[in-house]
Amino acid sequence: MPIATVNPANGETLKTYDALGAEEIERRLATAEAAFRVHRSTSIAERARLLHKAADLLDADQQDIGRVMTTEMGKPVRQARAEAAKCAKAMHWYADHAEELLADEEPAESDAKDSGASRVIVRYRPLGPVLAVMPWNFPLWQVVRFAAPALMAGNVGLLKHASNVPQTALYLEDLFLRAGFPEGCFQTLLIGSGAVEDILRDPRVKAATLTGSEPAGRAVAAVAGDEVKKTVLELGGSDPYVVMPSADIDRAAKTAVTARVQNNGQSCIAAKRFIVHTDVFDAFAERFTVGMKALKVGDPLDEDTDVGPVSTEQGRSDLEELVDDAVEAGATVLCGAERPEGPGWYYTPTILTDITPEMRIHQEETFGPVATLYRVADLDEAVALANDTPFGLSSNVWTRDETELDRFVRDLEAGGVFVNGMTASHPAFPFGGVKRSGYGRELSGHGIREFCNITTVWHGA
């Protein structure tokens, strides 16, 4: 993929960029190493001052950077501004909480004495330059949820962003520079995926984090494993949205629409498989279908638009292939499954039911406004179907029965269980998955410590 801004609303190429050459990559790696030696020695208070400044600048830039994101990857501009605001909030949160999250810990005095020590301290120290390989779907948020904790911990960042959001990637580097972070603390590398391996193998790069596809995660993890370097991977999901008879069906159906089509349906934590108890299936399906049909599909720069285009032409083709395969195998279309006339990579909000395990869509992630709807007879079937996926990022459960809830929380194979609401991320709560959704955690104290050297300091008696 060329490094370029291609407007998905009309297919027009707006800007193109040359990839960095070997000499410039080397210069930037050297700059990162030098910056780390300085940044790691700054106080947490000073890092917090700079991060608060970056957050304030981002808040002021909401309108402009929102339009850039929308033009680059097609999300409705209202959602783009909200993403910028969320990033600023996360920056403020880490600036306010990093000191307590990274505070020294002392094991019990009895354990220290038992080891022959007068005192034992556990200290969190930074690792060094961390490579972040990030996707286009939340082009600010995916980066900030890594960058904010990493910078507060004393690390420095090297960003390899998706090739279709270069303007957003360059904005991020400029944002941290404008806030006062020294040169090299956060750098954007305009490179293709082929350059990632050499950078990750460079001894100056200490770890990597990736959000993206499963093949991309496997590739980065394989290289990092060969180099014995830490990685955190978030590789997407096919999240279940389970609705049981005790649920508020009106609210569950209304929320389901947002949960499926947020970000034009291109969200790892979007609900994708809607698993509904037979007693309330018909009522839920009717309301869900009405809600999906009512969405306005159109120009993402229009303030009234609910669903914009899929980010790339290939992305829409991949989505259509999954839908066509299911329909040919007997799936029923409740709404959508159409490519609108005119320019741009639009796809109508779609609900498919009568899904069988033989269909590709039963096991593969749908990255666009397409929902699959299943009918189940009881709690056991709901749990089994929810877990019948190679992914395990998050899950949504609608029930007011405490016994059912306990069973879901115990048995669902996912990094999160959201009860009577849709999955969302927040800087205070750990975020990540299991199975092929990856490993490690972002956000919260868990996220800031992922790229720390957890050091035991033992003092003799």
Secondary structure, 3 states (H helix, E strand, C coil): CCCEEEECCCCEEEEECCCCCHHHHHHHHHHHHHHHHHHCCCCHHHHHHHHHHHHHHHHHCHHHHHHHHHHHHCCCHHHHHHHHHHHHHHHHHHHHHHHHHCCCECCCHHHHHHCCEEEEEEEEEECCEEEEECCCCCCCHHHHHHHHHHHHHCCEEEEECCCCCHHHHHHHHHHHHHHCCCCCCEEECCCCHHHHHHHHHCCCCCEEEEECCHHHHHHHHHHHHHHCCEEEEECCCCEEEEECCCCCHHHHHHHHHHHHHHHHHCCCCCEEEEEEEHHHHHHHHHHHHHHHHCCCECCCCCCCCCECCCCCHHHHHHHHHHHHHHHHCCCEEEECCCCCCCCCCCCCCEEEECCCCCCHHHHCCCCCCEEEEEEECCHHHHHHHHCCCCEECCCEEECCCHHHHHHHHHHCCCCCCEECCCCCCCCCCCECCEECCEECCECHHHHHHCCEEEEEEEEEC
